[in-house]
Amino acid sequence: MEEIFIALHEFDASRLVVEPAKEKSFGKGNNIVTYYESEGFYLNDDDEPCVLYFEGTEQDVWGFTAMYPMGTKDKDKDPNVNMKDIQICYPMTKITNKPNKDEASVISIFDELFNATVDALKTECIKEEDDRKVPDSTFSAYITAKSKKSKDKWGYAVKPVYAYPKSQKDPKKQDRTKSQRAYIKLNTFGKGKNLVCRTTIMGPGDKRIDARSLINEKGRGKLHPVFRWKGVYWGSHGKKSYGASVTLRLAECNYIPGTGGGPTRRMLGKNTAPAMDADSSFDSPSGETDEGFTPPGGDTNTFEEKEENSGNESPPEEKQPRRRRKAVRKRTRKRAGSDD
């Protein structure tokens, strides 16, 4: 199958194709797990179906999140034992409710993928029962959504690609003071320590980064993504009303680590004091140490799932190139000699 990459502002919704639903299965231990999906393609200039990859805008992210089987208690979550996926919380805009031109382009793509899924839902569910390939949960969601009179009724049957976060004061309401965001999984397979991530993550110097090293706070930084549209998943979504959802994956990204609130370049010149002996050390007046600290991109063996960032912290700053020390000295001399 050919692949096609669509850059910002080049997307054409009329080229989207959703294949008919198919029943698929795989073995899990002694059991056979059945699921339903439709593959999605994008037509090239020769009307040939292609695997679709499309560009997203660079956004500030707060680290990747380890995912566990539904119902797993916090005390039982162990990335080396039962982590089953890794996902990213991708903000749609830098400024709440004010998308720039590029962000509006990405939002439009997500909307068109949602609309294509709604159209596919209708096509599948108007079939006679003997010809219908979607599960009963999908058909029930379709019937319920169809009976509603609200403008966004299909959002009851098809899971929205992005949404506002829940309000911390009232989880039943949305917090519209924050940017809408999409939760998108990385391309992974396996489980626990055997989980393999096939999403390409390139850091500074165009060096590849292990996704595990970016889980939770260690992954704060800037992310420029490429998404893959796989098609449609048909079936129930836990306790939610949805009977279908757009299937997206983070295919690759460029990642720039955040600075953690510190300066983006060295302010002082070299520390020219003689090096200390290996046995010498400074005592911390507070008794605190940095033992166990792992910088962004470093290796670590333990992770904890972090709740979604509250939004009260400042976003990570973009890393800027360090200025030459010569320029710093020049400014210092000028300030020192400016006392008239």
Sequence and secondary structure as in RCSB ss.txt:
>XXXX:A:sequence
MEEIFIALHEFDASRLVVEPAKEKSFGKGNNIVTYYESEGFYLNDDDEPCVLYFEGTEQDVWGFTAMYPMGTKDK
DKDPNVNMKDIQICYPMTKITNKPNKDEASVISIFDELFNATVDALKTECIKEEDDRKVPDSTFSAYITAKSKKS
KDKWGYAVKPVYAYPKSQKDPKKQDRTKSQRAYIKLNTFGKGKNLVCRTTIMGPGDKRIDARSLINEKGRGKLHP
VFRWKGVYWGSHGKKSYGASVTLRLAECNYIPGTGGGPTRRMLGKNTAPAMDADSSFDSPSGETDEGFTPPGGDT
NTFEEKEENSGNESPPEEKQPRRRRKAVRKRTRKRAGSDD
>XXXX:A:secstr
 EEEEE TT   GGGEEE   EEEEEEETTEEEEEEEEEEEEE TTS EEEEEEE   EEEE EEEE  TT  GG
G  TTTT  EEEEEEES SSTT   HHHHHHHHHHHHHHHHHHHHHHHHHTS GGG  S HHHHHHHHHHHH  S
TTTHHHHEE S B  B SS TTSB TTS  EEEEEESEES GGG EE  EEEEGGGEE  GGGGBGGGGEEEEEE
EEEEEEEEES  TTSS SEEEEEEEEEEEEEE  TTS SS  S    S    TT     TTS   TT   TT   
S         S S           HHHHHHHHHHHHTT  
